Each structure stands twice: as C-alpha cells, then as structure tokens.
C-alpha cells in the first residue's frame, strides 16, 4: 500500500533527506545548525540524527565550541556508506572512476578497449579492477553510469546504435545489469558532458543551452538542454548534428548511402562521410590547416598551434574553421534559439577563446538571433564529471530513501 502524503513516516523521510543533503553541501554541522537550517525543533533534529546514526549514514566527526556548556558535536555523512562507479567508454580508451557517496574520488583506472570485443567483459574488467584498486567491496557500489558515444533509447535506456563502438547494441544494458548485479545506466557521452557544464561549468544557472562537442576521436556531437533537462527526442537521436545537411557538405545520395545508421555499419572510415561532420571532422580540419601552411598529423595539434600563434596564416585558418563550425551553430540557433552554445571536447579546448570568439562572430553573420558562444569550463573530463553527478543522484536517491 502506498504512503499517503503527510503521514509521519513520509515526513520523517523528507526531513532525513533534507538533512543529508545539507550535510553534503554544507559540510559538518551541529544539531542546532541542522535544526535551524531545516526548521526542525531541537527534539526532532536529535531524533533525526539518532535515526541516521543507527543506519550508519551520519557520524560525529568533531566538535565545535559554543557558548556556555560542553562543545557541540559535529555531524557529517559517512563517506563509505555507498560508492558509485562511472566509465567513459570510447573506441580508444576506457576510463573508470570510483567515488564515495559524498562525491570524493577514490581511484581511477584505464583499460584498453581492444582487450575484448565483448562490452560486458570489458566493463566487468574495468569495474573489478576499479574496486580492487580502491579497496571497495563491490556490494557497496550502488550505481554505475557508463558514458558511450552511442544513441541511447530514452524508453529502455539501452543502446540503439553506436557509430564508434559497433559491438555495443541492444541487449547490452540487460547483460551488464545481470553481470554486475546492480544498478547500471547507459548515457550518451555528450549528454553527460552537458550535465557537467550545466552543473558547474560554462552553462551554470542556464536552463536552455546547446553543447557542441568537438572530439579528435569521435567527430562532432551535440546535446540540447531545455528547461533544465536534456532533450533526447523520441528515439534518443536528438543531437546527432554530424548528420546535419549544411552548405558545402556532401549529401548521403552523393556518396551512394541512404543516410540512416544502418548504412554506416560497414564503413571502414570511422568518421561520418556526409553532413556537417564531413566539414569539421579531424581529417578535414587537418587538411584545412595544411592549406593555410599549418602542418601536423593531429587535429588538436594543428588547432592548438594556430591558437597559440599570431601569424596571418593561423588567423586565416581559425577564421575558415570557425566559418565551418558556424554553419552548424547557426542552423541550431535559428531552430532552438538557445541563447548560449558551449563548445566542448579536446578540439574546442585546443582552439580556446580565439576559436569560440570567431565562431560567435561567424554565426552572427548567418543567423538573425543573438547567440553567445562560450568555451566549456569543466575541469578534467566533462564526460566523467557528468557521469559522476548522474550516478551520485541515483545512488543518493536509493540510499537516502530508506532511512525510516
């Protein structure tokens, strides 16, 4: 039987959750401080803390001198009450991170994805190595979030298609959950990066924005946040900006392709041969740089070199690259009008503010609405950070909802 709103049990749960969130965000607090910030009486706050102590969710971590009388005990969330594991899976590397329930990172490991073609075996190896390195019991890991470059079905949470990881397909999610015997969630890597930028990066406090992800390995991707939520589309394909038809890019029919995901299954080149990505993919950007006298085999290398130089050739290359990027940004802006477009990924980072400023100016010459273009500012890996925030939310919901 479901609990009716306003029952004592439900009120205790709500108070417990509010107290735990305050302890996580505000650091150690005394009983009086906790009562003041939650609006609870001293008696209720004491009962709450006793209840949470009994369940090993909070503990005394010190004391604070007050006025008259003994020092007041300081309470904090028990970090080892639960853990989360997150993975960033790409064609070139698997990065795995484990953190406790407070968000403190305990350990990181990397795994070579070529070690296995089986996604389940690959994730299993990474997670086992992670918990072993961290010295954490597997049963204490309450959530596992895996970021991949694939299309995730919003109805099932399973992979529909992955251009870069062909062995990741429908059925992987169920198999992973059965293998690890715990909560596992799959999410598109660019969506995770957008969550991080929204929470603590360039889009902090902005409920409508677009993240365009420029990766040397994975080409171009996009995530759209509307009203503070990721817009996924009916099938999960929202954000596949690489397929966007733009001026100067080949159409699928020009290459003898249908344009659907299936037509790419046997493509040897792991970069989309038509649409927007055909203009901004790594090989084309390196070629564009060479045309302006900037040589190098790696896209981040040539973009970083141009950004660090004040030569006319470097400026001309960055202008030309920005003009190409602006075709995608302008197309998105006139449809969604997000106001803010964040450039993320290793290529965008290599271009820095010089590239972002040029993309904004080039977009203004095409689109009628005003669009700010900013550089992503999340420290470290935005994908891993977004996965960690996502995993912590789910783990806390699970652990903190069973306090009474």
C-alpha positions in Angstrom: 0.0 0.0 0.0 1.4 3.4 -1.0 2.0 6.0 1.7 -0.4 8.9 1.8 1.1 12.4 1.7 1.6 13.9 5.1 2.0 10.7 7.0 4.6 10.7 9.8 6.7 8.2 8.0 6.8 10.3 4.8 7.6 13.5 6.8 10.5 11.7 8.5 11.8 10.6 5.2 11.6 14.1 3.8 13.3 15.6 6.8 16.0 12.9 6.7 16.7 13.6 3.0 16.8 17.3 3.6 19.3 16.9 6.5 21.5 14.6 4.5 21.6 17.0 1.5 22.5 19.8 3.9 25.3 17.8 5.4 26.6 17.0 1.9 26.5 20.6 0.7 27.3 22.5 3.8 29.9 20.3 5.5 29.8 19.1 9.1 27.0 20.7 11.1 25.9 20.7 14.7 22.5 19.5 15.8 21.5 23.2 16.4 22.7 24.3 13.0 20.9 21.4 11.3 17.7 22.2 13.1 18.0 25.9 12.2 18.6 25.3 8.5 15.8 22.7 8.2 13.3 24.4 10.5 13.1 21.4 12.8 12.9 21.6 16.6 15.8 20.5 18.8 14.0 17.3 19.8 13.1 16.4 16.1 16.7 17.2 15.0 18.1 15.0 17.7 15.7 12.1 16.8 16.7 12.6 13.1 20.4 12.4 13.8 20.0 9.3 16.1 18.0 7.6 13.3 20.7 8.4 10.7 23.5 7.3 13.1 21.7 4.0 13.6 21.7 3.4 9.9 25.4 4.3 9.5 24.6 7.3 7.3 26.0 10.0 9.6 28.5 10.1 12.4 30.2 12.5 14.7 33.4 13.9 13.1 34.4 16.5 15.7 33.1 19.3 17.9 32.6 23.0 17.9 33.0 25.3 20.9 29.9 27.3 21.6 28.9 29.5 24.5 28.3 28.0 27.9 28.3 24.3 28.4 30.1 21.5 26.5 31.2 21.7 22.9 28.6 20.7 20.3 29.2 17.6 18.3 29.7 18.0 14.5 27.9 15.5 12.3 28.8 14.5 8.7 27.6 12.0 6.1 29.5 8.7 6.3 31.5 8.6 3.1 31.8 4.9 2.9 28.1 4.3 3.3 27.9 3.9 -0.5 30.0 4.3 -3.7 29.4 4.9 -7.4 31.4 3.8 -10.4 31.5 5.6 -13.7 33.0 4.7 -17.0 33.8 6.8 -20.1 34.0 4.2 -22.9 35.4 5.2 -26.3 37.0 3.4 -29.2 40.4 4.3 -28.0 40.2 4.1 -24.2 38.0 3.2 -21.2 38.4 5.4 -18.2 36.8 4.3 -15.0 36.4 6.3 -11.7 35.0 5.4 -8.3 33.8 7.9 -5.7 32.1 7.7 -2.4 28.6 9.0 -1.6 30.0 12.5 -0.9 31.5 12.7 -4.4 35.1 12.3 -3.3 37.0 10.4 -6.0 38.8 7.3 -4.6 40.5 5.9 -7.6 40.8 5.9 -11.4 41.9 3.2 -13.8 42.2 2.9 -17.6 41.5 -0.2 -19.7 42.5 -0.9 -23.3 39.2 -1.5 -25.2 40.9 -3.7 -27.7 41.4 -6.2 -24.9 37.8 -7.5 -25.6 35.1 -7.1 -28.2 32.5 -8.1 -25.7 31.1 -5.0 -23.9 30.1 -7.0 -20.8 33.6 -8.4 -20.4 35.2 -5.0 -21.0 33.0 -3.3 -18.4 33.4 -6.2 -15.9 37.2 -6.0 -16.2 37.2 -2.2 -15.6 34.8 -2.3 -12.6 36.6 -5.2 -11.0 40.0 -3.5 -11.4 38.5 -0.3 -10.1 37.0 -1.7 -6.8 40.2 -3.8 -6.3 42.4 -0.7 -6.7 40.2 1.4 -4.4 39.7 -1.4 -1.8 36.0 -1.1 -2.0 33.6 -4.1 -1.7 31.5 -4.5 -4.9 28.3 -4.7 -2.9 28.9 -1.1 -1.7 28.8 0.2 -5.3 25.2 1.4 -5.6 25.2 2.8 -9.1 27.2 2.5 -12.2 26.9 5.0 -15.1 28.6 4.3 -18.4 29.1 7.1 -21.0 29.4 6.0 -24.6 29.3 7.8 -28.0 26.1 5.8 -28.9 22.5 6.6 -29.3 20.6 5.6 -26.1 16.9 4.7 -26.4 15.1 7.0 -23.9 12.3 4.4 -23.4 14.6 1.5 -22.5 17.9 3.1 -21.5 19.6 0.6 -23.9 22.0 1.3 -26.8 20.3 1.7 -30.2 23.3 2.3 -32.3 27.0 3.3 -31.8 29.0 4.5 -34.8 32.3 4.1 -32.9 31.5 1.0 -30.9 29.8 -1.4 -33.2 29.7 -4.3 -30.6 27.6 -2.1 -28.3 24.0 -2.9 -29.4 20.5 -3.6 -28.0 20.7 -6.0 -25.1 23.9 -4.7 -23.7 22.2 -2.9 -20.7 20.4 -6.0 -19.5 23.5 -8.1 -19.9 25.6 -5.6 -17.9 23.0 -5.5 -15.1 22.9 -9.2 -14.9 26.7 -9.4 -14.8 27.3 -6.7 -12.2 24.1 -7.4 -10.3 23.4 -3.8 -9.5 22.0 -0.6 -11.0 23.7 0.2 -14.3 22.8 3.2 -16.6 24.0 3.9 -20.1 24.1 7.5 -21.3 25.4 9.3 -24.3 28.8 10.9 -23.5 27.9 14.3 -24.9 24.7 14.4 -22.8 26.9 13.7 -19.7 29.3 16.5 -20.6 26.3 18.8 -20.9 25.1 17.8 -17.4 28.5 18.8 -16.1 28.6 22.1 -17.9 25.2 22.9 -16.6 26.0 22.0 -13.0 29.5 23.6 -12.7 30.7 24.8 -16.0 30.1 27.4 -18.7 26.3 26.9 -18.5 25.9 27.1 -14.7 22.5 28.6 -14.0 21.4 28.5 -17.7 18.4 26.2 -18.3 18.5 26.4 -22.1 21.7 25.9 -24.0 23.4 23.7 -26.5 26.7 21.9 -26.1 28.6 21.1 -29.4 31.3 18.5 -28.7 34.4 18.6 -31.0 36.4 15.4 -30.4 39.5 14.3 -32.3 38.4 10.7 -31.9 34.7 10.9 -32.1 34.0 13.8 -34.5 31.2 16.2 -33.6 28.2 15.7 -31.3 25.6 17.8 -29.7 23.4 17.9 -26.6 20.5 20.2 -26.0 19.2 21.3 -22.6 15.7 22.8 -22.4 14.1 23.9 -19.2 17.0 22.3 -17.3 16.5 18.8 -18.8 18.4 17.0 -21.6 16.2 16.9 -24.8 16.6 13.3 -26.1 14.0 13.1 -28.9 11.6 10.2 -29.4 14.3 7.7 -30.3 17.2 9.2 -28.5 18.7 10.6 -31.7 18.4 14.3 -30.8 21.8 15.8 -31.0 23.2 13.8 -33.9 24.4 17.0 -35.5 27.0 15.2 -37.5 24.3 14.2 -40.0 23.0 17.8 -40.4 22.9 18.8 -44.0 24.8 22.1 -44.4 26.2 24.1 -47.3 29.5 22.7 -48.6 29.0 19.2 -47.2 28.2 16.1 -49.3 24.7 14.6 -49.1 24.2 10.9 -48.5 23.0 10.4 -52.0 26.2 11.9 -53.3 28.1 9.0 -51.7 25.6 6.2 -52.5 24.3 6.0 -49.0 20.8 6.1 -47.5 21.7 8.4 -44.7 20.5 6.0 -42.0 22.6 4.4 -39.2 22.5 1.1 -40.9 24.3 2.4 -44.0 27.4 3.0 -41.9 27.8 -0.4 -40.4 30.4 -1.5 -42.9 32.2 1.9 -43.3 35.9 1.5 -42.8 36.4 5.2 -42.1 35.1 5.8 -38.6 34.1 9.4 -39.4 30.8 10.3 -41.0 31.3 10.9 -44.7 28.4 13.3 -45.2 26.7 16.2 -43.5 28.1 18.7 -41.0 30.8 16.3 -39.7 32.3 16.0 -43.2 33.3 19.6 -42.9 34.6 19.6 -39.3 35.9 16.0 -38.8 39.6 15.6 -37.9 41.0 14.8 -41.3 39.2 17.7 -43.0 40.4 20.2 -40.3 44.0 18.9 -40.7 43.7 19.3 -44.4 42.3 22.8 -44.0 45.2 23.7 -41.7 47.7 22.5 -44.3 46.1 24.7 -46.9 47.0 27.7 -44.7 50.6 26.5 -44.1 50.0 24.8 -40.7 51.2 21.2 -40.8 50.6 18.4 -38.4 49.0 14.9 -38.3 46.8 15.5 -35.3 43.8 17.8 -35.3 44.3 19.1 -31.7 48.0 19.8 -32.6 47.2 22.0 -35.6 44.3 23.8 -33.9 46.4 24.4 -30.7 49.3 25.6 -32.8 47.1 28.1 -34.7 45.5 29.4 -31.4 48.9 30.0 -29.9 50.2 31.9 -32.9 49.5 35.4 -34.0 50.6 34.8 -37.6 48.2 35.8 -40.5 48.2 32.2 -41.6 47.0 31.0 -38.2 44.3 33.7 -38.1 43.1 32.8 -41.6 42.9 29.1 -40.7 41.0 29.8 -37.5 38.6 32.0 -39.4 38.0 29.3 -42.0 37.5 26.6 -39.3 35.1 28.9 -37.4 33.1 29.6 -40.6 32.6 25.9 -41.0 31.5 25.4 -37.4 29.2 28.4 -37.6 27.1 26.6 -40.3 26.1 24.0 -37.6 25.8 26.5 -34.8 23.6 28.9 -36.9 21.3 26.0 -38.0 20.7 25.0 -34.4 20.3 28.6 -33.3 17.6 29.5 -35.7 15.6 26.4 -34.8 16.1 26.3 -31.0 17.3 29.8 -30.2 19.2 28.6 -27.1 21.0 31.9 -26.5 24.1 30.0 -25.4 26.2 27.5 -27.3 29.0 25.8 -25.4 32.0 24.4 -27.4 33.4 21.3 -25.7 35.8 18.5 -26.4 39.6 18.3 -27.0 39.4 20.2 -30.3 37.4 23.1 -28.8 39.8 23.2 -25.9 42.8 23.3 -28.3 41.2 26.3 -30.1 40.4 28.1 -26.8 38.8 31.5 -26.7 40.2 32.5 -30.1 38.1 29.8 -31.7 35.0 30.5 -29.7 35.1 34.2 -30.4 35.4 33.5 -34.1 32.5 31.0 -34.1 30.3 33.6 -32.4 31.2 36.3 -34.9 30.7 33.9 -37.9 27.4 32.8 -36.5 26.2 36.4 -36.2 26.8 36.9 -39.9 24.5 34.0 -40.7 21.8 33.7 -38.1 19.4 36.6 -37.2 19.2 35.8 -33.5 22.0 36.6 -31.0 23.8 33.6 -29.9 26.6 33.6 -27.3 29.3 31.0 -28.0 31.4 30.0 -24.9 34.2 27.6 -24.2 33.4 24.7 -21.9 35.0 25.2 -18.5 34.5 22.0 -16.5 37.9 20.9 -15.1 39.2 17.4 -16.1 36.9 15.2 -18.2 33.4 16.7 -18.5 32.1 13.2 -19.5 33.4 11.6 -16.4 32.2 14.5 -14.3 28.7 14.4 -15.7 28.6 10.6 -15.2 29.7 11.0 -11.6 26.9 13.6 -11.0 24.4 11.4 -12.6 25.5 8.3 -10.6 25.5 10.2 -7.3 22.0 11.4 -7.9 20.7 7.9 -8.4 22.8 6.4 -5.5 21.6 9.0 -3.1 18.0 8.5 -4.1 18.4 4.8 -3.3 20.5 5.0 -0.1 18.8 8.1 1.4 15.2 7.0 0.7 15.4 4.0 3.1 16.2 5.9 6.4 12.9 5.0 8.2 
